[in-house]
């Protein structure tokens, strides 16, 4: 296990419970898409069988609510109390808390936190990675070129920011230089994302990019290995696809992203279809 993977698992309190197998070229592509330093070749998540889901019991979440491991006595009870308090916040109080948050280092360089936007009762919820420079300036997720592409993607399946979908990020503050959020930063923001999900009550979650998928699923995810599969966050199906910013740099994968949207749309339709006796 390489140091970065070990750090993520340690920060998010996870163990290596999945099966890995080699595919070096795919990992190189995904490292490029995330802007991360190259990782050791030869490991990837073994995806679920077709038509299966990564199930949990009702009310149980596959993602990890904990922040980074406590460094001092009493830190864990404080983190638990924070999660419990956030879990009871209504919309306005939640967004106020996000905007004032100082729970991790990202608050030190932000202009403003970016809670989320969209239909608070939408059946769909899109989860991205974190704010960029324009989002940090305007306080709204997915603006600028990546946001315009996301709007086009939503329109292609009959959705918009104001109707049918809520849009949020795994972390609510911009990482410096748009770097990939670190594990403790994702963990610190996770109670906010969990509360947004609980308030929206979406029927389907779409993870846009690897950090978003890892935040929702609580484990290492590789996009290419996870496409076309249904995972679960608590009792909600999760579809994994590329982040729009990645698609702007890798135009040839837009066709794959469209396939993922079609799969998500078919999955949503199946949810609305009564099961046969």
N, C-alpha and C positions, 0 to 999 in steps of 0.2 A: 504494500500500500504506500503510495507516495505521500510526501508531507502535506500537500494541499488537501488531498482526500481525507487523510487522517485528521487534519485540523477541522474540516467541515463536520466529520462524524463526531469528533469530540465536542465541538461547539454546540451541535444540535442533538447530542446525546443519543446517537444512533450506532448500531453495530452493523457489520457487513453481513446482512442476512439474505443477500441476493446472489444469484449465480452470474459469473462473469465469463466472457469468452472473447477471443481475439478479433479485432477489426481495426487495425492501425489507421488505415486511410480515412475511415469515418471519423475517428477521434480527432485526427488532424484538422478535418473540415470544421468540426464543432468548436475546437479550440480557437480557430480563426474567427468563427462567427461570434464568439463571446469576447474576443479580444484578449483572451487569457494566454499566459505563457504555456508553451507546449508541455503536455503531461506525458507520462510513461505510456508508450504505445502498447496495445494489446489487451485493453480492457473495455468492456461496455456492458450496459445493463441487458440482461436476457429478457426480451419483452414477453408480455403475457400471451398465451395462446389466443388465436383469433376468436372473437366473440366472448372472451372471458373478461373479468374485471378484477381489479385488486381490491377485494372487499374488506370492509371493517364492519363491526357491529353497529347498529343504529346509535347515533349520538357520539360515536368514537371517531376521532380524527386521525388520519395517517400523518398529517403534518405535526410539527413539534411546537408546542406553545412556549417552551422554555426559552429564556434568554441565555446568554453565554454562562458557563459554569461559574458559580460564586467564587469570588476571590477572597472573601472575608466572611467570618461568622455572621449569620443573620441576613446575608444577601439573598439567599433563596427564598425565605419567607417574604421578603420585600417584593421580589419578583412575582411570587404567587399572588400576593395582595394586589399588585398592579394589574395582573391578568384578570383577576376576579372583578376588580373595579371597572376595567375597560369592557368586560363582557356584559355589563349592565347599562352601558351608556346609550342614550338615544342619539339620533343622527346629529343634531346640532352640537351636543356636548362632545360627541366623538370627533367631529371635525375640528372643534375648538382645541381639543386635547392634542390632536395630530399636529396642528399648526404651532402649538406651543411646546412640542415634545423636545426633550433633551436627553433621551434615554441612551443614545449612542453618539459616536464621534461625528456622524454626518451632520448633526445640527451646527457644528462649528463653522462650516463653510457654505451653508445654504443661504440663499436669499429668502426663500420661504418653503415650507413644506407643501406637499401636493396630495390632498386627501383622495379625491376621486371625482368622477362626474358621470352623469347619465341617468337612466331610468331606475329609480330606487326600488321599483317593483318588477324589474325586467326578469324574464325567464333565462336570459343569457348573462354571464359575467365574464368579461375579458380581464385577465391579470397579466400585466407586463412586468418589466424588471425594475425600473426606477426612473425618476425624472431626468431629463437632459437639461441643457442650458436654457432652452426656450421655455420648457415646462417650469423650471426653477424661477424664471423671470415672471411668468404669467400665472403660476399657481394652478395650472390645469394639466392633466396627463395627456400625452400623445397629441402635441401640437407640433407645427413644423412639418417637414417632409414625411417623417414616419407617421405622424398623425393623419396627414392627408391620405397616405396609403391605407392606413387602418380604416379610415372613413370609407374609402372605395371598397375595401374588403367587406365591411359591414353592409354597405349598400347592395353588394352583389348577392347577399343572402337575405335582403329585405329588412335590415336593421339600421338604426342610426343612434347617435349619442343621446338623443332625446326620447327614443322609443324602442323598447324591447331589450336594451342592453345597458349594463352598468360597467364602467371601466375604472380599474384601480391598478396599483402597482405593488409589488412585493415590498419595496422600501419606499418611503414617502418623501425622502430628501435626496437630492442629487449627490451621488458619489463623486468625489473630485476627479476631474478630467474624464468623466463618464466611465470610470473603471467599473468592473463587475462588483456588485455588492459582496461584502464578505459575510461569512456565516453568522457571526455575532450580530451584524447589522440586520440581516434578514430575520434573525430570531427576535431581536428587539422590536421590530415592526410587526411581527406575526400576530400579536394580539389585536392590532388594529385591523389587519386583513381578515382575521377570523370574525371580528365583530361586524365588519362590512358584509361578509358572506351571510352571517346570521340574520342581519337586518334585511338584506335584499331577498334572501331565500331563492336563489337562482335554481333552475332545473338542470343547468349545464354550466360547467366552468371550462373556459378555454385558456390554457397556459401559453402565453406568448414568449417563447424562449426558455432556455435552460434554468436560469435563476428562479423564474416564476414557477416552473414545474417542480423544482426542488423544494420551493417554499410550500407549495400545496401538497406535495406527496411525501415530504420528509425523507427523501433519499436521493442519491445521485441519479441523474437522468441524462440521457443523450437523445437529442431530438430525433435523429434518423432512426434510432432503434425503437423509438416510442410512437412514431407516427402510425395512424390507423388502428390504435388500440384505445380501449376505454379503461382508464384508471378510476380510482375513487378517492375523494376527499370527504371523510365522514360518509354520509350517505348520498353524496352528489357526484355524478359522473364527471370525469375530467378528460378533455381532449388536449393533446400536446401538439403544438406547431411552432413555426419559426416566428421570431420577433420581426415586426415590420422594418426596423432599422437594419437588420441582417439582410432582408430581402432587397433593400435599396443598394446594398453592396454586392449582392449575389443574385442578379436578375434571373438567372436560369432556374432558381428554385421557386420562383413565383408560381409555376405550374404545380409544384408539390404543395405549396401553401393552399392553392385553390382546391386540390384534392382533399386536403385536411378540412377545409371549410365545408366541402360537400359531405364529408364523413360526419362532421359535427352536426350539420343540418339533418342528415339521415338519422343520427342518434337522437336528436331532439324529436323528430317525427315519431320515432319508435317509442319514446317515452310517453307520447300523447296517445299512442294506440293501445287499447285494452288488450291484455294478454289473452290468448285463446285458451279455452278450458281444456 
